[in-house]
Amino acid sequence: MIYKGYEAVVEYDEEANILHGEVLHLNDVITFQADCTADLENAFHDSVDDYLAFCAENHREPEKPYTGKFPLRMPPELHREITYAAKKKKESVNNFIIEALASYTTKK
């Protein structure tokens, strides 16, 4: 389930006989529950809207899941080497780093 950029996963709680959901990829915790699937989407939307309202009332920026922006600091020497390697491949430093990270993570 996705709503306003927030993604949730839902599980069935057999003991309580309810559907329980949680928004993924945040440090903040956003949960919701419903007795039936017909009410599940509204419960999810209400929880996200409540979270956004809470943040607004408290003058706090709401967390956003994975914006695609990743601030990175590195030693100047490594920066120079990455820039040189990217130029040799005729691509941007950004694309070079994305390819390197993707290559590393798919090896696991």
VOBA-1610 file (N, C-alpha, C; in pm, whole numbers, padded with zeros to 5 digits, always signed):
BEGIN
Met+00085-00117+00000Met+00000+00000+00000Met+00090+00124+00000Ile+00054+00220-00083Ile+00130+00345-00090Ile+00031+00461-00086Tyr+00064+00562-00004Tyr-00020+00681+00008Tyr+00071+00799+00038Lys+00063+00903-00042Lys+00143+01025-00027Lys+00292+00994-00014Gly+00338+00892-00085Gly+00479+00855-00084Gly+00518+00763+00031Tyr+00426+00731+00119Tyr+00453+00643+00232Tyr+00405+00502+00198Glu+00490+00404+00224Glu+00460+00265+00191Glu+00437+00186+00320Ala+00337+00100+00318Ala+00304+00022+00437Ala+00296-00126+00405Val+00317-00204+00509Val+00300-00348+00502Val+00192-00385+00603Val+00114-00487+00568Val+00002-00529+00653Val+00017-00676+00689Glu-00013-00708+00814Glu-00012-00846+00861Glu-00142-00874+00934Tyr-00178-00999+00936Tyr-00297-01041+01009Tyr-00256-01087+01148Asp-00318-01029+01251Asp-00295-01068+01390Asp-00404-01167+01429Glu-00366-01294+01432Glu-00463-01400+01457Glu-00525-01392+01597Glu-00443-01358+01695Glu-00493-01349+01833Glu-00598-01240+01848Ala-00568-01122+01793Ala-00660-01009+01806Ala-00766-01007+01697Asn-00747-01091+01596Asn-00839-01097+01483Asn-00852-00961+01412Ile-00737-00897+01390Ile-00735-00768+01320Ile-00623-00768+01217Leu-00634-00676+01125Leu-00527-00649+01030Leu-00446-00533+01087His-00316-00550+01094His-00227-00450+01154His-00126-00406+01049Gly-00111-00275+01032Gly-00017-00224+00934Gly+00084-00130+00995Glu+00197-00117+00926Glu+00302-00025+00969Glu+00366+00037+00847Val+00394+00167+00856Val+00461+00238+00748Val+00609+00203+00754Leu+00666+00174+00639Leu+00804+00129+00628Leu+00900+00246+00606His+01028+00219+00630His+01140+00306+00592His+01144+00440+00666Leu+01097+00442+00790Leu+01102+00563+00871Leu+01159+00531+01008Asn+01217+00632+01074Asn+01251+00618+01215Asn+01127+00640+01300Asp+01041+00734+01258Asp+00914+00754+01326Asp+00828+00630+01305Val+00737+00606+01398Val+00652+00488+01388Val+00510+00532+01353Ile+00460+00479+01242Ile+00322+00505+01200Ile+00256+00368+01182Thr+00155+00341+01264Thr+00084+00214+01255Thr-00065+00240+01234Phe-00135+00135+01196Phe-00280+00143+01178Phe-00336+00002+01186Gln-00465-00005+01207Gln-00530-00136+01213Gln-00673-00126+01166Ala-00727-00241+01128Ala-00865-00247+01082Ala-00918-00388+01108Asp-01049-00395+01120Asp-01113-00525+01142Asp-01135-00600+01011Cys-01139-00527+00900Cys-01164-00592+00771Cys-01087-00519+00662Thr-01069-00586+00550Thr-00992-00527+00440Thr-01059-00402+00385Ala-01191-00395+00393Ala-01262-00278+00341Ala-01223-00150+00415Asp-01185-00162+00543Asp-01150-00045+00624Asp-01000-00018+00628Leu-00922-00109+00574Leu-00777-00101+00587Leu-00716+00021+00519Glu-00755+00048+00397Glu-00698+00161+00323Glu-00730+00294+00393Asn-00852+00310+00440Asn-00888+00434+00512Asn-00808+00448+00640Ala-00786+00339+00711Ala-00707+00344+00834Ala-00564+00387+00804Phe-00507+00333+00696Phe-00372+00371+00653Phe-00366+00519+00619His-00460+00566+00537His-00463+00707+00498His-00479+00797+00621Asp-00568+00759+00711Asp-00590+00838+00833Asp-00463+00848+00917Ser-00390+00738+00930Ser-00267+00739+01010Ser-00161+00829+00949Val-00145+00821+00818Val-00046+00908+00750Val-00089+01054+00765Asp-00218+01082+00743Asp-00267+01220+00756Asp-00250+01270+00900Asp-00276+01185+00999Asp-00256+01224+01139Asp-00109+01254+01166Tyr-00020+01172+01112Tyr+00124+01195+01129Tyr+00165+01330+01070Leu+00118+01357+00949Leu+00152+01484+00884Leu+00095+01603+00960Ala-00026+01589+01012Ala-00087+01696+01093Ala-00010+01717+01222Phe+00030+01607+01287Phe+00108+01616+01411Phe+00239+01691+01385Cys+00307+01657+01277Cys+00433+01725+01244Cys+00409+01874+01219Ala+00304+01907+01147Ala+00273+02047+01117Ala+00243+02124+01246Glu+00163+02063+01334Glu+00128+02129+01461Glu+00249+02152+01548Asn+00347+02064+01539Asn+00467+02074+01622Asn+00585+02137+01549His+00555+02200+01433His+00657+02270+01354His+00779+02180+01330Arg+00748+02059+01290Arg+00851+01958+01267Arg+00838+01904+01124Glu+00949+01889+01059Glu+00949+01835+00923Glu+00919+01686+00929Pro+00816+01639+00858Pro+00789+01494+00860Pro+00898+01417+00786Glu+00924+01298+00835Glu+01020+01212+00767Glu+00964+01171+00632Lys+01050+01163+00535Lys+01012+01115+00403Lys+01093+00989+00376Pro+01028+00886+00329Pro+01102+00763+00301Pro+01186+00775+00175Tyr+01313+00749+00186Tyr+01406+00738+00074Tyr+01380+00836-00040Thr+01429+00955-00022Thr+01412+01058-00124Thr+01503+01037-00244Gly+01605+00955-00227Gly+01703+00937-00335Gly+01822+01030-00318Lys+01816+01118-00221Lys+01928+01207-00192Lys+02007+01146-00077Phe+02138+01145-00094Phe+02224+01078+00002Phe+02348+01162+00023Pro+02351+01244+00129Pro+02470+01326+00152Pro+02590+01235+00184Leu+02699+01262+00120Leu+02816+01175+00134Leu+02940+01261+00152Arg+03018+01227+00253Arg+03147+01294+00274Arg+03256+01191+00254Met+03363+01232+00192Met+03474+01140+00166Met+03604+01218+00168Pro+03715+01149+00182Pro+03844+01217+00176Pro+03865+01280+00038Pro+03928+01396+00032Pro+03951+01463-00096Pro+04024+01375-00197Glu+04115+01291-00150Glu+04190+01205-00241Glu+04096+01106-00311Leu+04003+01049-00237Leu+03907+00957-00296Leu+03815+01028-00393His+03774+01149-00357His+03690+01231-00445His+03761+01252-00579Arg+03889+01284-00573Arg+03968+01306-00694Arg+03974+01178-00777Glu+03998+01064-00714Glu+04007+00936-00785Glu+03874+00899-00850Ile+03763+00922-00779Ile+03631+00891-00834Ile+03601+00982-00953Thr+03634+01109-00940Thr+03612+01202-01050Thr+03692+01161-01173Tyr+03816+01123-01153Tyr+03901+01079-01263Tyr+03844+00952-01328Ala+03805+00856-01246Ala+03750+00729-01298Ala+03621+00753-01376Ala+03535+00842-01325Ala+03410+00874-01395Ala+03438+00940-01530Lys+03534+01032-01533Lys+03569+01098-01660Lys+03621+00998-01761Lys+03700+00900-01715Lys+03751+00797-01806Lys+03637+00715-01867Lys+03530+00696-01789Lys+03414+00621-01839Lys+03314+00712-01911Lys+03347+00843-01915Lys+03260+00942-01980Lys+03119+00943-01919Glu+03117+00946-01787Glu+02989+00956-01717Glu+03003+01049-01597Ser+02891+01086-01539Ser+02894+01176-01424Ser+02945+01102-01300Val+02995+01179-01206Val+03037+01122-01079Val+02918+01055-01011Asn+02801+01117-01018Asn+02681+01060-00958Asn+02651+00921-01015Asn+02651+00909-01147Asn+02624+00779-01209Asn+02733+00677-01175Phe+02856+00723-01171Phe+02967+00633-01137Phe+02947+00575-00997Ile+02913+00660-00902Ile+02893+00614-00764Ile+02771+00522-00754Ile+02663+00556-00824Ile+02544+00470-00823Ile+02578+00331-00876Glu+02652+00325-00988Glu+02691+00196-01045Glu+02779+00119-00949Ala+02872+00188-00885Ala+02962+00121-00791Ala+02885+00064-00672Leu+02795+00143-00617Leu+02717+00097-00503Leu+02622-00017-00542Ala+02560-00005-00657Ala+02470-00111-00705Ala+02548-00240-00727Ser+02667-00230-00784Ser+02750-00346-00806Ser+02788-00412-00673Tyr+02820-00332-00577Tyr+02860-00384-00445Tyr+02743-00453-00376Thr+02626-00393-00380Thr+02512-00448-00308Thr+02456-00573-00374Thr+02472-00590-00504Thr+02420-00709-00571Thr+02515-00828-00558Lys+02634-00806-00510Lys+02731-00915-00492Lys+02700-00997-00368Lys+02622-00943-00276Lys+02597-01012-00148Lys+02508-01129-00164
//
